[in-house]
Amino acid sequence: MVGTFLDKVGGWFDRRFLVAYWSPVFVGLAVVGGLVILTLGPAVVFDWWSKLNGEEQIVLGVGSLLVITLFAYVLDALTTPLIRLYEGYWSWKRLAHLAARWQKTRRARLINSSHSSYFPRNSGLLKPTQLGNVLVSAEEYPYQLYRLDAVVWWPRLVSLLPETFRTQLDTALTPMVALLNLSMLFTFIAFGGGSILLLTRYWWLGVFAFIGGFALARACYVAACNQALDYGQLVRVAFDFYRHNILKQMHITVPNNLVEERLLWDALNAMVYDYTMPWEAEVATKTSRLAHPFYYDTHQMSTTPTQLQEMAPKRPNVKKEA
């Protein structure tokens, strides 16, 4: 869901790119540069810089900006796998299982508190990470209320949202992505920079890089989870207010009560999952649960139910052995 929305609002060099990608890379490289200066000595670095002429300083400055921009675009391309990593979609099943058990313990302790929106109500949806549970809780909401699968229908809904609401979503989502990018960069700095410095005579700086890097990475991750709560609330509001836009765009009559609407979304989910049209399911079962049967795009059938039954593939009769 997050990746889908970012694709809709993305631009080559817009505010989202500057905040979510360019700025974290700039901060990360600035931290690396600071560690290099501390290692070599500020006096040595300043002396080297002062010996460069004006053109060399300009070339070095412009080159640094280009490198930052290049890495920012790489980070942009890695948004979806990065978010899925922080959500807990891990290939190491044993670690994922242990982390999910810990999240289940936290859920049991906090479910009746103000932190209940951190977790889905269905324990089968629990993810190994706090961020994953915050986001899946928002995805669970429309299904619990309307039987609407958020993962399937969110890409359709995003393109139909008013521009003002999409701006609100972008405002909530961009800081979350920026904080996750910072968390990842600080983790790399802690591992890479700390390991390298530990092998030098500046081992104390390596210890500082380890502790400081992991502390900053953790702080950014917790802040991203809190920001994800705001994004999740807007996702809930989007389905509450604008889900009928999907039906209108598909030329489907909007039910006048929630019972009929839940049955309709069940039928639509089956259509997307199994490519089973609701009228075909009704013919096969000889039942119709909907007061206003759904006939995609026309609201009526050009073919009678009897004709549809005749066109349906025949199942071979299999005789049971005695």
N, C-alpha and C positions, 0 to 999 in steps of 0.2 A: 504493500500500500504506500509506504513512504517513497520508494523509488518511482512509483507511478506518478505521484504528485510532483516530485522534483522534475521528472521529464516534461510535465505539462508547463511548468513555470520557468524552466531553464532558459538561459541566455548565454551569449558568448562572454560578455563581461559586464553583467548586471550587478545589482546590489547583493543578490544572493551569492553570486560567485565570489565577490570581494569578501563578504563576511564569513561564509561557510568554508571557503577553500584557500583563497589567497592569503587572508590574514593569519590563519593557523600555520601555513607554511612559513610565512614571514617570521612569526614568533618562534617557531621551531628552529629555523636557521639562525635567528638572533641568539637563541640559547646556545646552540652549537658554537657560534662565533664567540660568545662570551667564555665558554669553556676553553676554546683555543687560546684566547687572549690571556686567560689566567694561567694556562699551561706554559705558554711561551714567555709571558711577562708583558705587562702593559707598555713598559718602556721600549721593549724590542719591537712590538707591533706598531707603536706610534712612530718610531724612528724609520721603520720600513715604509710606512704610509707617507711620511713627509719627504722621502727621497723620490717618490713618484712625481712626474710632472702632471700638469693639468689634464692633458689628453688621456694619459694612462689612468688617472683617477676617474675620469668620466667614463671611459671604456669599462673599467672595473665595476663602476656603479650601475651602468646600463646592463652589463652582463649579469650582474647579480639579480636585477629585476627580472630579466628574461628567464633566468634559472628558476626564480620563485614562481613566475607565471607558468612555466612548463610543469613544475612539480604540482602546482595547484590544479592544472588540467588533468594530470594523472590521478590526483586525489579525487577529482570530480568523477572520473570514469570508474573509480573503485567504490563509489558511494554505496551501491546496493550490497556487494559482498561484505563491506565493512559493517554496515548496519546489521546484516544478518549474523555476522560474527558476534556483535555485541548483544544481539537478541538471544543468542544461545543455540543457533543452528550449527552444531558442531559435529564433525565426523567421528570424533572420539566419543563413542557412546557411553563408555564407562564413566568418564568425567562428567558428561552431560547428565547421566543418571544421578550421580552423587550431588551435583549442584542443584538438580531439580528437587531432590529430597530436602536439601537445606531450604530452598524456597518454599517448599510445602510446610516446613516447620514455621517459617516466618509468617506464612499466610494464616496458619492456625492461630498464631499469636496476635495478629493484627487485623483479622478479617472483620471484627466487630468495632474497630476503631475508625478514626478519620482516614486511615491509610488503606481502607478497603479497596479503593480504586486502583491500588498498585497491583492487584491480582484479579484474575478471572474468577467467576463464581464456579465454573466447571473445573474441578481439579484435574481433569484429563487434559486440559489445555495449558497447564503450568509449564513454563519455560525455565531453563537453568539460570537465567539472569533476571535482575530486577527490571532492566529496560525491556526485555522480551515480555515480561508479565504485564507491564504498563501498557504496551502496545497491543498485546493480544486481548487485554481487557476491553480496550476500545473496539477491537474487531468483534468481540463476542456480543457486544451490546445490541446491534441491530438484529442479530439472529435471535437473541433471547426475546426481544419485543415483537419483531415482525417476521421472523423466519427468513431473514434476508442475509445471505452469505456475503459478508463485507469484502472478503478477499476477491470474490468473483465480480461483485457489482461496483466496487469502488472505482475501477478504471472507467466504467461507463458514467458514474456520477460526477467524477472530477471535471470532465469536459462540459458538464451542464450546470456547474455551479456559477452563481453570479460573480462578477469580477471582484466586487468588494469582499465577498466571503473568501475567495481564493487568496486575496491579499492577507486576510486574517490568518489563514492556514500557513501561508508562506512566512508571515511574521513569527508564528509559533514554531515552525519547523526549522527555519534557517539557523537560529541559535543552537538548537539541539544537534544538528549536523556539525556545526562549527565546534561545539564542545567535544563531540565524539572524535573529530579529527585531531583536536588538541590532545585528547587522552591517548590516542594512538601514537602521535608524534612524541609525546613525553615518555611513553613506554619504550619506544625505540631508542630514545636518547638515554634512558636509564640503563637499558641493556647494552647498547652499543658503546656509548660514551663511557659508561661506568666500567665496562669490561676492559676497554682500551687503556683508560687511565689507571686502572688497578695494576697494569703490567709496567707502569712507569714509576719514576721516583715520586710522582705526585699521586700516590695511592689514596691519600686522604681526600683528594678531589674526586677520585673515582667513587669513594664511599658517599661523598656528598651528592654526586650525580645519581647514584642508585636510590638513596633515600629521598632526595628531593624530586627526582623524576617520577618515582612511583607515587609519591604523595600528591604531586600535581595531577598525574594521570587519574588517580582515584577521585580527587576533588572534581575534576572536569566530568568524569563519568557520573558521579552523583548529581551534579548540576544538570547534566543532560537528561537524566531520569526525571528530575523535577520539571524540566522543560517539556518532556514528553507527556506529562500529565495535562498540560495546557493544550498540546496538540491533540491528545486523545479526546478531551472534552469537545473540541471543535469537530472532530470526526463524528462524535455522537450527535451533535447538533446538526451536522450536514445531513445525516440520514433521517433525523426527525423532521427537518424542514423541507428537504429537497428530494427525497427518494421518489416521490410521485413524478418528478421530471423524467425519470427513466421510463416509466410506464407511458407517459405522454409522448415521449420521443419514439417509442416503439409502437405507438398507436394502439395502446391497450387501455380499455376503460378502467378508470380508477375506482376501486370498490368503495362503497359508502359506509363500510364498517370494518373494524379491525379483524374480526373473525374471517370475513371473506378475503381480506388482504393477506392474512397469514397463509391461507390456502393457496392464494394466487402466487405468492413468493415461493411456496413449496413446489408448485408446478413449474415455475420459471427456473428454480434451482435444478430441477430434474432435466429441464430442457438444455441447460448449459452443461450439466455434468454428463448426461447420457444421450444428448441429441434426441430426446423423446418429447415430441410435441404433446401438449396437454390433451388435445382432442384424440390423439392416437391412444394415449393411456386410458381415456374414458371409454373408447371403443373396445379396447382389450379387456377392461374390467367390467364393461357394461354398467358403469356407475358414473355419476357426475356430482362431485362434491360442491362445485362452484355454482352459486345462484346465477351468475353471469359468466358462462363458459368463455374461456380465453381462446380466441382464434387469431393467431399472430397477424398483425398488420391490417386486417380487414374487419375484424369483429364478427365475421360470419363465415360459413363454410360454403365453398362453391361445389363441394362434393358431399353427398349425403352420408350419414354414418354407415348405412348399409353398403354403399360403394367403397367406403374406406375399409370396412371389414373384409370385403371381397379382395381389395388390393393388398391387404396385409399378407406378409409371407406365411405360408402354411407350415405348421410344425408337423414333422412326420409322426405318425402314430407308433409308439413303442409299446409292444405287448410285454406285459410282465410275465416272467417265467413262473410257472406254478411251483 
